Amino acid sequence: MNNVIKKINELQYECTIFLSKEKIQKLIQKKINSIQKKNKINGFRTGKVPLQLIKKMYEDEIQYNLINQLVIDQINKITKKEKIEIFDYANLKHKINETNEHLIYFIKFESKPNFKIKLTNRDKIIQIKIKKNNALDKKIINESYLNEEKEIETTINFNSIVTIDYAIYLKNQEKEFYSIQNFSFLFGNNMLDFRIEQKLIGKKKNKKITIDFLFSRIHPEKKLRNQSSKILIFIKKITKIKNTELIFDNNDEKNLFLQLEKKKQYYFIDNKIKNKTFLLINKYIKYQILQNIIQNNPICIPDQLLKQEYKKTYYNLISLYKNKVKNLLSYYSNTLIKLEALRNAHITLLYEEIIKKYKIQNNKQEIQYIHEYVKKLYYQNKRKIEINKNNKILLQYLNKIFLEKKIIATLYNEAIIIEKEMSTKEIISNYLLQQI
């Protein structure tokens, strides 16, 4: 009987495959005969093991592997004829039926999206150019010297340091589920869910706020998932942050800074501000490039890829939650994970196509050199590296980031660049740039 393929939707197909029972039995027998000639079991010489004993030992395994291979061969034959590329062989779904003469397999699978990357010269990228103003830059550096006194602010604004008490009450429950006192955070720095930030901005000290809030169904705290609640917030303190507090990555760096003489402190802050400005400019370029290419290339995403990205994004969220201060109201606890996974899956497919189109590849020697450098850095800091596992992960990570750099550079060269001048202070204090 002839095999049949049926298209279910844009990416999903169902294949009906007929396997002859007679042919299967002949192939099994042939394999058993081959094993008998080579096999040696205690009590029997090579080639003299009884067929019944070989059958008992190997027949089920032979049949399983043989049928799987026959099914894959038939699928490959059909997809090659129909010019379909299977997305993932590991996730083929099947049902089995049979007649007197045939085993019938109903196989469902997803194809890879068939598209050609579109890059248009209409794509415009805003390239931020730093406006030179030596007097203003010096002022920023001077303002960044340590000053432990913080100015009191009357209302909550971006970059205010806010201290609050909050309590969470689940729907129809009088007893509080969770409460915390003296929780301090930098407002507008992704520490709170945006819905809560919207309610807090512009509010004054000693203000009490009640917020109706629906927790995400994937919240790291299982008891809060998909729960309607009331959040009671009391604003205890609002202070204005000093520039220096934005400069240090950690306390070790801050302590190192304090040990430096004044002239070296000046250059330290100058370099940190330049590095931060450079980082924000590059992040903004990458963000624009990715937004343009996603909009120009709508793609139907395979369900399997979406599930993989969802799982990866979810575990990243859990890891982030566990490694940070336990903050039930944080943006990463209530993020729109499906949208993030969909965007990541879209970018993954676009990157694959760009790599093929422009024949982009990494320089193996360069990657190996950086890999060795990072390993030495870890050893110098007396951190342990599991040679087999972590080295492999590190290599994969380095390959990924260097490949992405080359992809972004390629797309940048295809776009129209529009320069926009901004001062260092405007760049660092720009809320939208901080959120990208």
ROLUMMI-184723 format. One record per residue (C-alpha): x, y, z. Coordinates in steps of 0.05 Angstrom, whole numbers, plus 5000, padded with zeros to 4 digits. Each point is the difference from the previous one (the first is absolute). Layout:
<kenus>
XYZ/...
</kenus>
This chain:
<kenus>
500050005000/502350714986/502050475056/495950645008/501850705025/494850515022/501250745018/496450205064/502250735004/505750444977/505349595036/496749355023/499349374959/497249305010/503149414965/496849314992/505349474990/498749274982/505249485019/499549294973/499949485057/503049494954/505950464982/501150165074/500349265019/505049864944/504550585022/499649775073/501949304981/505850254958/502650415059/499349405048/503849554951/505550534996/500550045077/500149245005/506249954955/504050495043/497249885070/503449595053/496549795065/502849585056/498849274984/499650124924/505350124948/499950604954/494649914947/496949405037/495150375047/492949734987/495550484961/494549955052/504850255054/502350584955/492650174987/498449995074/505850465015/499750504943/493549964960/496250565037/505850494996/501249834926/492650094983/499650675037/506250294967/498349734932/492950284999/502550675024/505150024944/494949794947/495250545023/505550544999/502249764931/492950064973/499050695031/506650244970/497949724932/493350365002/502850675027/505550004948/494949904945/495550555028/506050465016/498250045074/505450085054/498149695068/501350475058/501549485054/500449244990/500349895076/492850235008/496349594947/493249805027/496949354976/494049535007/500149274976/494749574967/500649354962/496749544949/501649284983/505450224952/502450685025/502150415060/497150704991/503550605031/496750695006/505750495010/499150735018/505850484991/501850744992/503950284942/505050565003/497150674978/501750124928/501850744991/505350454971/502850545043/498050714980/504850565014/497750674973/504350624992/494050395028/501749755070/502350605040/504549955061/501050585048/507450035018/501050405063/506050454995/502950285065/499750755001/506850265023/499450465060/506249975043/497350465053/493549605008/503949334999/504650265055/494050215040/496949314995/506649685023/500750505058/492749875021/501649265001/505150045056/497749645062/495250395043/496349595051/494650535010/493949904957/495250554984/492849895022/494850014944/492750175009/497149554945/502149354966/503650114933/504649574957/506549855036/497050165068/502049535056/493349785030/499049635065/493249665010/496349505044/495349554962/495149445015/496549514953/492949775014/497249454956/492850054976/494749875055/505349925054/500650485058/506749735024/506150274962/503649494956/506750365003/502850665025/506750355000/502550635035/505350514977/500649744929/504550494962/500850034925/502150464943/493650234966/499749864925/505649495003/495849384987/499249835074/492450034999/494649774952/498350584953/492749995023/502250155071/505050534977/494450364963/496150065065/506050255039/503050534955/498750705025/497649765069/502550335064/503149755064/495249695053/495049854945/496049345005/498149664935/495549404987/501049634933/495749454971/505049524969/499749354961/506449585007/502749644939/498449274992/507449864995/502150395063/506049675035/495949955064/495049444985/494850235050/499550684964/499149734930/493850294965/497650285067/495850635006/502450425058/500250675034/506850325013/500550525055/506050464993/502450535049/505450494974/504950125057/505750384968/501950324934/507250224987/503850244940/505649564975/507050264991/503449854933/505549605034/495049475022/498549844927/507449904985/502149415042/498349294978/501149715070/502750165069/506949734983/500650514945/497650555046/505349815053/505449994947/497950704978/500650265072/507249765004/502150404938/503050695004/495750594976/503050064931/499049254986/492950045026/498650544948/502549554943/496449405029/493350364999/501450294931/501349304972/493849715034/495550554971/503049914930/499149245004/492850075023/498450514946/503249554947/496049405025/493450374998/501350264929/501749304974/494049685035/495450524967/503049854931/499049255010/492850115024/498250414938/503249494953/496249425030/493450385001/500850174926/501749304978/494349695041/495050484970/502649894928/500049245007/493649725031/500949255009/495549435022/503749715061/500349245009/496449795064/505949585021/504950584995/495150445039/499649475055/507649965003/500750765006/494450045051/503449475043/506750354994/497150695017/496049715058/506149675032/504050654990/494450365037/500249505058/507650055004/499750775000/494750005055/503949525045/506650384992/497050695015/497050275064/493349665009/495350524970/493149744984/498150634962/506050024953/499350064925/503449334988/494949655045/494250244957/503150064931/496149854936/504049374989/496249754938/501450654963/507349975019/500549264978/496550174934/504950574986/506049565017/497549444954/498950514944/507150275008/502949295001/496949844932/502150674971/507249915024/500449314967/497850294933/504750595005/505949545015/498349594938/498850604955/506450385018/504249375016/501750275069/504749595043/504450085060/507650015000/501649365039/506950245020/497150655029/494749625039/505249515026/504650585022/494350345039/497949335029/507049895028/500250715027/493449925037/502249345029/506350315028/495850575029/495749495036/506049625027/503350655024/493750155040/500349305029/493349804971/499049284980/498649804928/497649304984/504649874941/495249594958/493350335015/501450745012/505350064945/494949744950/494750495025/505050584998/502049844929/492749974978/498750675034/506150334967/498149734932/493050265008/501850725021/505450084947/495449734946/494550495023/505050584997/501549844927/492649934983/498550695032/505950314963/497549714934/493050285011/502850675022/503850074934/493449894962/496250555036/499650764992/503550335058/497250645028/504450355051/497050335061/504150415048/499049915075/504250215059/502949485048/495150225054/494049934952/502249294981/501149765071/493650305027/495649784942/494749525029/498449654934/507449844987/500649715071/494049534988/502649684935/
</kenus>
